[in-house]
């Protein structure tokens, strides 16, 4: 059990130091979850074990399922990697931990790499899990007859995981596309899971953007109804005008250049997982995940996986047209991106050199 994947569920605290992150990871490594994903008989005898810390923007979200599933399948261990999976509730918080150097990678939305380039940071997606967001704009059932399209966002409280997150980006784009100014609605930090469900239930938000398994819980309980569904290519194109590459493993460009062996091993492990997802039914995928991921019950979790898993590709490659659409979407509401759009080099926001080498 010397090579293992540590999972630490934690909430971001402003000013948290690197030592605190490492302490949490060490604590998680002593628990049962640290042993999940170690494949019996898998070994990399004689090779150096490389340690990598990865922050996931919500480890129990189905859109980020490949992160934990890779551990469950033993694919990290088979590549000679000691991977610690940490979790933050939102992508904006996850990217901050990457920038601070507390982790080497983030499993989150590709759009952060574009946004960060405008701020002088070079961050690139090295494995692209999906070409669509897997997000759903949910409306409180009691207000579904009043909010039928984004044009009805005016005067409403709209939930996102956190300000600066990809759900925030997409919400602002959808409102702006419908002619609604940012001053005409209120963005509310609603998180995900039970906090999001509670916000819908108690009127803290009128509508909001979230993912499975939260979507399945809201629909099954009758507390929420889908307004826009971006779990399919058709739904994504209708809402965003094209593909929108989202879930990915992104890393600091300088770290990637200095640690190509480790990055290649990560690419090998993740692409193997993506291929495995494509060749197995939702029931088998769900059964591989930790029991505490299915808070609403196993049947509901299977439904969540089934409704979302079609978003994942099988090769980890970026769709160039999708990357261009991400830039186009961000430039529609972000002044920073719009002002620097001409100078943004998308080739520096992703690379396929590692996934191209996967056999």
N, C-alpha and C positions, 0 to 999 in steps of 0.2 A: 504493500500500500504506500510505497514511498513516492510514487508518481500519482497525483490525484488532482481532481478539480474541486476547488473550494468555492462554495456558493454562499455569499453573504448578502442578506437582504437588509439594506440600510437606507436611511433617509439622509439627504444632504444637509450638512450643517455649515453655514457660512464660516469660512476660515478654517475648515477642517484641514489638518496637516497631513503630510504624506505618512508620518508615523502612525497616525490614527487609522489611516486606510490599511496599512500593513498589519496593524494589530488586529483589525477586524478580520482581515483575510486569514491571519494565523489562527484566530479563534475559530473561524468557520472550518478551517482545515482539520480541526480536532473532532468535528462532529460527524454524524452519519452521512450528511449530504456530501461531505468531502470524498466519500468513497464511491458515489454513484458514477457510473459511466466507465469504470475500469473494466476493460474486457478481459475475461479469463484467458490466460495464455498469451495475451498481447505483450510484446516486449520489444525493446530496442537495444538489446544487449550490446555492450561495447561502444555505444554511441553516447555522446554527451546529452544529458537531459536539459532542455532549454526552458526556462521559466518565463511566463508571460502573464501579465494581469490584464484582464479585459472587463470593462464596465459595460453593462447591458442596460439600455434605457427602459427597464421593466422586464425582468427576466421571465415572468409568467405570462407575458403577452404572446399570443400565438404568432404575431408578426415577427417576433424574435425567437421563435421556437428552435431554429437551427443551432443557436448557441448552446442551450442546455442539452439538446438532443445529441449534439456532437460528443458531449461528455458522456451521456448515457450509453452511447454506442461504443465508447472506448476509442474513438478515432483520434483524440488528442494524444492519449497514451501510446497508441500504435505508431504515432509519428515521433515519439521521443520528446513530447512536450509536457511540461508541468504547468497547466493553465488554471489560474484562479479566476473564476467568474464572479464578479461583484455586480450589484444592481442599484440603480438609481431610478426613481419613479418617472423621470422625464429626460428626453434627449438633451435639452439645454443644460441640465445639471451634469449629465454624462460627459458632454464635450468640455466642460470646465475642468473636470478631473483629468481629462487627457491633456489639455493645454498646460495644466499645472505640473504634469509629469508624474502624477501618482499612478497612472496606468499606461500601458503601451498601446492599447486599442480600445475602440468603442464599437459595440454592436448597436447601431442606430440608423437614422435616416441620412441618406447621401446628401440631401440639400444643405446640411450643415457645412460640408466641405466647400460649397460655393459661397455661402454666407461668410465663412471664416476667411476665405481668400480676400474678400474686400476689406478685411481687418488686418491684412498683412501676415496671415498664417497659411502655411502650406500643409494641408491635411488631404489625404487621398483615400478613396475607397479601393481596397485591395481584393475584396471578394464581394460581389454584388448579389445578394440573395434574391432580389425581386425587382421587377420593373413597374410595379404598381404599389400604392401605399398600404392597402389592406385596412384603411380607415373607413369609418362609417359616421356620418352626421346623424345623430339620434335626436329625436324630439320627444319631450314629455308627452305621454299619451293624451293627457287632458288639453294639450295645446296643439295637437297635431292638425286640427282643423283650421288653426289660425296661422301656422307656420308650414307652408306647403313648398316653398322654394327659398333660396337665399335672399330673394327680394323682400321676404318677410322678416329679415333679421333686424330691421329698424326698431329701435327701442327695446331690444331683447338682451337678455343675459346669456352669453354664449360660453360654454365650458371648453377649456383646453387643458392639457396636462400641466403646462406652466407657461408663462410668458417667454417668448423666444424659442419655444419648442416647435417641432414640425407641425403639430396640430394647430398651433397659433399661426404659423405661416399659411397653412392651407385655409384656415378660417378667414383670415384677412383677405386672401386672394378671392375666395368665393363671394365674400361680401362686396368687395370692390368690383368684381366682374358683374355683379347684379346692380351696381350703381349706388351701393350703400357706403357712405363715408365712415371712417373709423370712429368718428365722434358720435355716430348715430346708434352705436351698440356698445355693450360693456363686455370686455373679456374677463372671464372668471377662472382662476386657477382651481380646477376640479379634480386634478389627478386622474387616477384610473381605478378600476376595480370598485370596491365598496364605497370609496369616497365619491366617485363619480355617480354611482347609483344613488347614494344618499342625496347628492346635490339635485339630481333629477326629481327624486321623490319629495323632498322638502321645499322645492321651489327655488333653490339656490341658483339654478340655471333653468332656462327655458328649453335650451337645446345644447348639444355639445358634440365634439368629435372624440371618438374612442375606438377601441378595437375589441376583437374577441380575446378572452371569453366574456368580457363585459357586455358586448352586444347581445350575445346569446342569452345572458342572464336577464337583460332588460326586456328583450322580446318575449322570452318564455314567461316572465313574471307579469307581463302586460303593462309594465311601467314606462316603456319607451317604444317608439316606432322609428324605423329607418327613413331618413329624408334623402340622403345621397349615399350610395353604396360603392366604395372604391376598392372592393375586394375582388373585382373582376376587371379585365382590360376594357370591356365596353363601358362599364360604369365609370372607370377612371378617365377614359377619353371624353365621355359626356361631361364630366365635371371639370376636368382640367385641360381639355383640348388636345390631349395626347397622353403618351405613357409618362409615368412619373416614378423613375427608379427610387426606391426607398430603402428598405432594410438592407444593411450592408455591414461589413467590417471595415471601419476606417481608422487610419493611423497617421501619425506625424511623418511627413515625407523624409525628414532627416533620419528618423529611427528606422524607417523601411530601408533606406539606402545602406544603413550601417548594420542591419541585421537581416540580410536577404535569406539566409538559411532558415531562420525562425519563421519569417513571413511565408516562405515556400511551404514549410510544414503546416502552417495554419491553413493555407490555401488547399493543400492536399486533404486535410482533415475536413474542412467545411464542404468542399466539393463532393467528397465521398458521402457526406450526410445529405446534401441536396439530391444526389442521385438516389440515395436510399429512400428519401421521402417520395420521390416520383414513382418508385417501384413498390410501394406498400400502401395499403388502404388506411384511412383515417383511424380506424379502430386499433391497428397495430402501432401507428405513430403515437396515439394518445397513451397506449399501454406502456410505452417506453418512458414516459415522463414521470417525474416525481408525483406521488399521490397528493401532495398539498397544492399542486397546480389546479386540481379539479375541485375547487371550493364549492361549486354549485352542483356537484355530483358528477360521476363518471360519464353518464349518458349525455349530460349537457356539455361536458368538456369534449367528448367525441364530436358532437355537433359543431362546436366552435372550431375544432381542427378541420373538420370536413368542409365547413363554409369558407375557410381561409387558406388552406394549404395549396390550393390551385395557384396562388400568387407566386410561389417559389419557382425559380428556374432550376435547371439541372446542371448548369456549367459555371455559375458564378461570374458570368461576364456582363459587363455594362452594355446597355443598348445606347449607342451614340445619339440617336434621335431623341431618346428619352432624356438623356443628360441635357441636351439643348432645350428641351421643354421645361426642365426644372429651372434653368436660368431664365427662361421667358416668364414662367409663373412668378418667380421671386422678384423679377424686375417690375412686375405690375403693381406691387404694393410696397416694396422696400425701397425707400429713397436711396439708401446706401448702395444697393445692388444696381438700381436703375442708373445712378450717376457714374458707376464704374463698369457698367455692362460691357462697354467696348474693349476694356482692358482685361477682362476676366479670361483666363486661359483654362478652358475646361479640361484640356489634356493634363493639367496638373492636379485635377480633382479626382482622378481615378486612373487606375492602371490595370491592364489585363495580363501583364507579363508573368504573373505567378499562376493564375488560373489556366493560362495557355499551356503551362508546363505540366499540368496534372494529367496523369496517365489514366 
